[in-house]
Amino acid sequence: MKLNSFTKRLSTVGRWMATTVLCVSAMAFVWSGAFFSNTAAMASPAVNSMAAEADAGDKVQEKVSKDAGRAKNFIRDTEEKVKETAKTNASKVDRASEDGSVVERKAKKDAATIEKRAEEDSERTQKAVDNTKNVVERAVDSIKDVFSN
């Protein structure tokens, strides 16, 4: 398909506009980094910053523990909702087919599989949350150890 002259011009203008936007964005990014750097923090005495670091480390560890607990509660709630939904769907199929059909047996089997997978996923996710929390706490402890020496 050949482009006519209007389409060629429009395509060229579009490329120039995209290039201009990209360059302006890059310049704005570099410029904001240079003007918003906190140079006053570099000149502050080390004694005051070490005390602040210890308090900040404790606050970070508290926040991580609290957030990990919330995340685990959310995971448990989600697991229970998935199990409840699977049971509800299986009971609906059971009510719809009173004679113990293949569909009913399949629905009950699927519900059991869904519940099992929900438990496994929940356990795996909770372990990941615990691992993440432990990594953050170890990192904060290492940083606190560096500043205390």
N, C-alpha and C positions, 0 to 999 in steps of 0.2 A: 504494500500500500504506500503510495507516494504522498508526501505531505505537501500541501499547498503553501504559498508564501505566508499567509496569515498564521497557519499552524506552526510553521518554522519559527516565525518571530515570537509567537507566544511561548514556544518551547524554550527559546533562547532567553527570553525575559524570565521565565520560571527558573531556569538554572541559575541566572545571575541573582535572582532574589533569594534562592536557597543558599547560595554561596555567601551572600551578604549577611543573611540571618545567622548562619553558622559562625562567620568571622566576628560579628558583633557579640554573639553569645560568648565566644571564647574570650574576647577582650573583656567583657563584663565580669566573667568568672575570674580571670587573672587579676583584674583591677580590684574587685571586692576583696580578694584574698590579701592583697597588699595593704589596703587601708583598714581592714578590720582585724589585723593581727594585734594581739595584746602584748605590747612591748613592756608595759608597766610590770607585768608579772615576772619578767626576767630580772628586773632590778630589785625585787623584794628580798628581804633577808631570808636566809634558808631556815632559820629557827622557827619563824612564824609559820612558814609553809609546811614544815614537818608536823607541827601540831594539828594544822588543818587537815593534812593528809590522813592522819590517824583517825580523826573524827569522820572524815569522808569515807574512809575504808569501812568503818563500822556501819555507817549509814548504808553504804552499798550492800554490805553483807545482809543487813536487816531487810532491805528492800528485795534482794534476791530471794531470801528465804520466804518472805511474805508472798511474792509473786509466784514462786514455785508452788507454794501451798494452794494458791488460787487456781493455778493452771491444773494441778492434780485434781482439785475438786471439780473443775469444769470437765476434765476428762472422765471422771467417774460419773458425773451427771449425764454426759453424752452416752456413755456405755449403757447406763440404765434406760435411757430413752430409746436407744437402738433395740435393746432386749424387749422393752415393752411394745414397741412397734412390731417387732417380729412375732411376738405372742398374739398381739391383736390381729395381725393379718392371718395367722394360722387359725385363730378361732373363727374369723369371718369365713374362711374356706370350710372349716368344720361345720358351721351352721348352714352353709349353702349346700353342702353335700352330706346328707344324713346317712348314706349307705356305706361309708368307709371306702370311698373310691381311691383310685390311684392318685388323683389330684390332691385329695385330703392327706394321704400319706406323704406325698411329695412336699406339700406345704409344711407339715410338721417337721419333716427332715430338714427342710430349708431353714425353718425357724431355729432348730437346734444348731445348725451350722452357723447361722448368723450370730446367735448368742455366743457360741464358742469363739468365733472370730472377733467379736466385740470385746470379749474378755482378753484375748491375746493382744489385740491392738491397744487396748487400754493399758495393760501391763507394760508393753513395749514403749508406749509413749510416756508413761510415768517414769520408767527407767531413764529415758532420754532426758526428761525434765530434771531428774535427780543428777544425772551426769553433768548436764549443763550448769546446774546450780553449784555442784562441787568444783567444776573447772573455774567458775567465776570466783568462788570463795578462795580457792588456792591461789589464783592470780592476785587477788586483793591481799592475801596474807603475804605473798612474795613481795609485793610492792611495799607493804608495811615493814617487812623485814629489811628491805633495802634502805628505807628512810630511817629506820631505828639504829642502823650501824653507823 
